[in-house]
Structure formats: C-alpha cells, structure tokens
Amino acid sequence: MAQVKNTEEVVEQLLRRPWSRELVPDEGVIAARVPELLGCFAEGATLSEALSNLEGALESWLTSVVELGNAIPPPRGEVEPKTYSGRFSVRVPRSLHRKLAHRAEAENCSVNQLVVSILSASADVPVQLATPANDVREDITADPTFS
C-alpha cells in the first residue's frame, strides 16, 4: 500500500509542473496533446472537453510511467531557454499591416508597441489554428531582412 501512496504523491507533484498543451482542430474534433510526453494525447468535441480529456490522459500517462520507473522529460516551462534576442520578423498580409498601423495611430503608439501589447495579452490563450476551411490567404511580398 505504501507504493501506491508514493506513486499517487509523485503523480500529484508531476501534475503541478508546467506541461505544455497543444490543441488542433481536426475534422470536427479538437485534438490535444502534451508535446513533451510522447503518446500523451486526447480529443474532444470542444476546446474545454479536449483539455479536460487531456488532463485525464496526462494523469494516466504519468501514473504508468512512474509505476514503470521510466524517465520523464522535463516540461518546456522548466527548461532554461536559449538566449532570446527579443527580436523576430513576421510577414503579414498588407491588409493586416494597414489595420495595425491605423490602430497604432489611434492609440498613439508605434506598430511595434501595439503588436507587443497584443502578443503579451494573448500569449497564454489557446489558439485555434487555421484549417483549409477557415484559412485566410493573401499574397505577402518579401522584403530583404538584414541583421
């Protein structure tokens, strides 16, 4: 009985770690997975159902791995990232650039400040990725980028 309690305690501690979650719409269902843990996935009809099912799958996955004594990779949130420069380049459709420029002007800030604000506010919100049915495309012309 001590082994069961120990396994439960270990799993409870592991569940509190910052595991990543990815949600992807796929033909009428939402596929969900923990990318750090190979084979830890679930699905649901809605985002909340997929996330709820994924939590159950995560607990089951961790329990079985702890019982087997196998190694568990660390969550992405605990791994020290490489040094980030704070700079990246994104190509957007001209129509979106225009909307961002107008909004930045209305809010009396630069486009960069506006985009940082928008990204900061939405960085932790799950995203519904584009599918062929809802993808909006516009030709984007490439500008040379020099470092």
N, C-alpha and C positions, 0 to 999 in steps of 0.2 A: 504494500500500500504506500510505503514511503516513496517508491519510484514514481508512482502515479502522481502523487502530490508534487514531487520535484519537477516532473515533466510539465504539469499544469502551471507551476510557478515560472518555469523557464519560458514557456509559450506566452504567458501573460506579459512577461518582460519584453519578449521579442515583438509582441503585437503593439507595444507602445513606441517602437522605433519608427523613424520617418520613412516608411516604404513608399516608393513611387507608385502611382496608379495611372494607367493609360486607358482611355475609353475611345472606342472607334465604332461608329455606326456601320453595320454590315447587313444589308438586305433585310431590313425590318427588325433587327435586334441590335443591341448595343453590346459589343464585345469588350471585356475588361480584363486587364492583366496587371500583375506586378512584374515589371520588366527585369528586376534584379533576380527574381526567383523563377528559373526555368520550369515551366509546367504549371505555374500558379495563375490560373485564369478562370473566368466565369462569363456569364452573359445575362442579359435581362431585356425586357421589352422597353424599359425606360432607364434613364440615367441613374435614378435612385435605386431601382431594382438591381441594375448591374453592379452598382457599388456595394449594395447590401450583400448580394451573392458573392462578390469578390471578397468581402470581409470574412465570410464563412469559408471560402476556399483558402484564404490566407491562413486562417487558424488551422484548418485541416492540413495544409501543406507544411506549416511549421511544426505541428504536432508529430507528423510522420517522420520528418527529418530529424527532430530531436530524439524521438524513440529509436531511430536507426543509428544515431550518433554521427550523422554526416555533417560536414561543414556547411555553414550558412553564410553566403556572401553578405557583406555589409550593405545597408541601404544607401542609395545615392546621396541622401541628405547628410550622411555621416562621413562620407569620403571627402577628404580635403581636395577641393577642386584645383585644377591647374590655375596658374595666374591668368586672370582675365584682364584684358586691356580696358574694358568698358566701352569698346568701340566695335561696331559691326555695320555692315552695309546691307540694306534691304531695298530691293527693287519693287516698286508698287505701281499699279496702273495709274495713268495720268489723272483719271477721274478721282481716284482716292487722294492723290497728291494735292489736287485742287481743293477738295473738301477739307483736308487737313490744314492747308495754307489759309483758307478762309476762316476756319475755326480758330486757328492760332492768332490770326489778326484780330478777330472779335474778342479773344481773351487776352489780348495784348501780351503775347509771348511768342517765342520762336517756335517753328515747327518741331525742332528737336526737343524743346521743353515740353510741348504738348504730347509728343509721342512717348517720352519718358513717363509722363504723368499717366497716360492711358495704359502703358505697359505695366507700370507699377500697380495700378488698381486692378488689373486683370491677370497678373502673373500666376495667381494661385487658383483661378477659376477654371474648372474643367472646360475644355473646348470641344465643340462638335466639328470634327474635321470635314473638309469638303468631300463630297461624293460626286460621281458623274452627274447625278440628278440635280444637285444644288450648287455646283461649282460655277463661279462667275469668272469668265476669262476675258482678258483684254491684252492686246499686244503691248509689251513693255520694251522700250528701246534701251539698250545698254549704253551706259556712259563708262569711259575708262576710269578705273579707280587706281590711284597711285598712293603708295604708302610712304 
